[in-house]
Amino acid sequence: MAQLMRTSNPALNDRVFQGEHAAFGEAMTLKGTVNKTGVLLICTVATAAWTWNLFLDSHSAAAVGPLALIGLIGGLIFAIITVFKKTWAPVTAPIYALLEGLVLGSVSAILEVRFPGIAIQSVSLTFGTLVVLLLAYHSGLIRVTEKFRLGVVAATGGILLFYIVEMILGFFGVHFTAVNGSGAIGIGFSVFVVIIAALNLVLDFDFIESGVRAGAPKYMEWYGAFGLMVTLIWLYLEILRLMSKLRSRE
């Protein structure tokens, strides 16, 4: 089996398909992965719509706060389970999507009240980015070279490290106001993170195709869809954050 492409997405790294072969039964297909991604999107939208309506009816963050916390912690737990138990992906991936929808719906609704229209703008930009990059990837306009891959992986790792350090220092009262603010530095940082998150989609496309070529088992379609959802959710949240910074300047 040819060496599989690496990706900075922790759910889709270069060890995912090692030892995964469809010796018996159906093999992973691109169409199947796309269909599974659609199912996960429906799951996410369903719970997101529920928490969205719950907040708009009550106009109280307290009404959705516990749900968002459950979604955040539960989503992390099921993401970890899915990464280490890929055969469970047909069950754990939909649960992950449902839990993440609680977070997305809550955050989106709260920001929507402050910045009307921000949610639909962020959703449109997220899926617009997905379509544009998918077309660019399949047309060969964007090629996943080793330098491209290493650059995206390094940038993603740097962003993750920064977020971890920021969270830890936050407990001690140290905050990066310039980065989190709506000034030039804050907006510039968010634009950079959005670009890196978007480029991770290209690595995900390439990695999923590698899994298809490798003849991975059918359940890996769910795993591939899960990995793609991880990036999409990250991209949406970062676009939402960028849009909120831009809108706060108005």
N, C-alpha and C positions, 0 to 999 in steps of 0.2 A: 504494500500500500504506500502510495506516495506520501511524503511528509505533508502534514496538514498545516494550513496557515494559522498563524497566531493572531489573537485579538486582545485588546486591553479590557474587553468586557469580561469580568470575572466569571460569568456564567458560560462564556464561550472561549475558553483558553485552549492552548495547543494540546492539552491532555484529555480533552473531553471525549474524543472519539477513539482513544487508544483502547484496544481490546473490545471495541463495539463493532460487531459484524453481524449481518443478517444471514447467519448460516441456514436458518430455517425461517420460513414465513416471508412476509413482505419486507421490502427495504424502504428506507426513508426516501421520499420524493420531494421535489421543490414545491409542487402543487399541494401536496399534503401539508407541508410546513406553512404555506400561505393560508390554507384553510384553518389550520390550528391557530394561527396568529389572529385570524378573524374572530374565532371563538373567544380568545382571550380578550380581544378588544371589546366584544359585546359584554363580557363579564365585568370588565373595568367600567364601561359606560353605565351599566345597570346600577352598580352600587354608588358610582359617582353622582348619578342623577338623583338617587334616593337622598344622599346627604346634602346635595345641592338644594333640593326642595325643602328638606328639613330645616336648613338654615334660613332660607328665604321666608319660610312660614313663621319662624320664631324670631329672626333677626338677632339671634343670640349665639355667640361663639360657644357658650357653655353647652348648647344643645348638640353641637357636633364635635366639640373638643374630645370627649371620651372616645367617640367613634374613630376620630383621626388618630388618636394614640393607639387604639387597638389595631387599626390598619397599619400604622407605622411599625409597631413592634411585631405584630403577627406576620406582616409582609416580609420583614427581615428574617424571621424564623423559618417561614416556608421557603424563602429564597435559598437559605443555607441548606435546608433539607433537600431541595431540588438539586442543588449543585452536587451534593454528596451522594444522593440516591436518584440517579438519572432515570432508573426504571420506574420511579414513582411519579415522574413528570406528568403523565396523563391525569393524575389526581391533584398533585401539589401545584402545578402550574395554574389551573383555573382558580384554586383557592388563593394563590398569590395575587392573581389579577383582581379577584373580588375584594381582597383586603386593601390593595393599593387604590382601588376605586374610592374607598372610604376617605383616604387621604386627599386624593385629587379633587373629589367633590367638595370636601370641606374647605380646603385652601382656595379653590377656585371661586366658591360662593362668597367667601369672606372678602376676597379681593374684588369681586364683581360689584359688591355694594359700594366699595370705595372708588373703584374705577370702572364704571359701566362699559360693557363691551369688551373688557380685557380677556375674558375667558374664550369667547368665540374667536378673537384675534389670535390668541395663543394656540388654540386648537388648529386653526387654519394654517398658521405658520409651521406648526409641527408636521402636519400631514403633507403640506406643500413641500417642505424640506425632504420628507421621506420619498415622495414621488420623484422629485427632481434628482435626488441622489441615486435612486434606483435606476432611473433612465440613464443617468450619466455613467453609472457602473456597467450596465448591460451594453451600452453603446461603446464602451471602451474609452470614453472620455476621461474617466478616472481609473487609473490602474493601481492595483495594490502591489506596489514594489516593496522590497525589504526596507528601504529608507522611509517610505511613506508609513509603513506599519510601525517601525521603531519610533518614528516621530510622534505618531498618535498615541502609542503606548506610553511613551515617556511623558507626554503632556498630560494624559489622563492620570497617570500615577502622581504627577506633581499636584494636580488639582485635588485629588483625593487626600494627599498628605496635607495640603493646606487646610482643607475642610476639617480634618481630624485635629490639627494643631489649633485651629480657630475654636473648635468646640471645647477642647481641653482648657485653653486660656480663658474662654468665656466663663468658666466656673470660678475663675480667680478675678473676674471683673475686667479682664483685658479684652477689648473689642476693636475690630478693624473697621472703624467708622468710614474711612475713605473708600474701602473696597465695597462695603455694604451700602454706602450712600448713593445718592442720585447724581453725584458730581461726575466729572470727566473720568476720573480713575475708576469709580464704581461701575459706570456704564461700559467703559473699555474692558474691564475685567469680565463682566457678564457677556459681552460680545465674544470675547476669547473663549469662554467656557462653552457657550452655545455652539461655536464653530467646532470645537473639539468633540462635543457630544454628537454633533451631526456627522462628523467624520468617522465616529465609531460605528455608525450605521453601515458605512461602506465596508468596514472590516467584518461586521456581522454578516452582510450579504455574501462576502467572499468565503467566510468560514462555513456558512450553511451549505453553500454550493460544494465546498470541499467534502462535507459530510455526505452529501448526496452521491458524489463521485466515489467516495470510499465504500458505499454500500452499507451505511449504518442501519441498524434495525428500525422498525416502524415507530417505536415509542420515542425515538430521537427527534421526530417531527415536533412533538410537544416540547421537548427540551430546546430545540432550535427556536421555536416560537416564543418560549419563555425568555430566552436570552435576548431576542429582538425586543420584547416588551420591556425588559430592564432598561435598555438604551432609550426606547421611545418615551418611557415615563421620565427618565432623567432629562431628556431633551425638552419635554413639555414643561417641566418644573423650572428649568433654567430659562426658557423663553418667557414663561410667566413672570419670573423674577426680573428679567430684563425689561419687559413691558411695563411692570409696575414702577421701575426706576424712571423710565422715560415719561410715563404718565404723571408721575409726581413732580416733574419739572414744569408741567403746563400751568 
